[in-house]
Amino acid sequence: MPASLQLNNMTFEEKIQTMEMLWDDLCKEPEQFKSPAWHLDELNHREHMVKEGKAEYIDLDIIKKEIQQEIE
């Protein structure tokens, strides 16, 4: 039976709280989450780049500023 939420009547905070409740419930059974094959491929690629000394790192503060600029 699909659940029904009155999203139009919910505040932003109520929506966030609802999402958190849903996420907490989903996390109770992590074995149900299956990562797609490309996740493992990407992790292997990144590990290879680190071992080869070719990995590039960007400071988190710089990334945050770039994202903030994009959304403004």
LINJOZI-V179711 format. One record per helix or strand of 2 or more residues. SS is the DSSP state (helix for helix, strand for strand). FROM is the first residue (numbers start at 1). TO is the last residue. If there is no record, write none. Layout:
<<SS/FROM/TO> <SS/FROM/TO>>
//
This chain:
<<helix/7/9> <helix/12/32> <helix/37/51> <helix/60/71>>
//
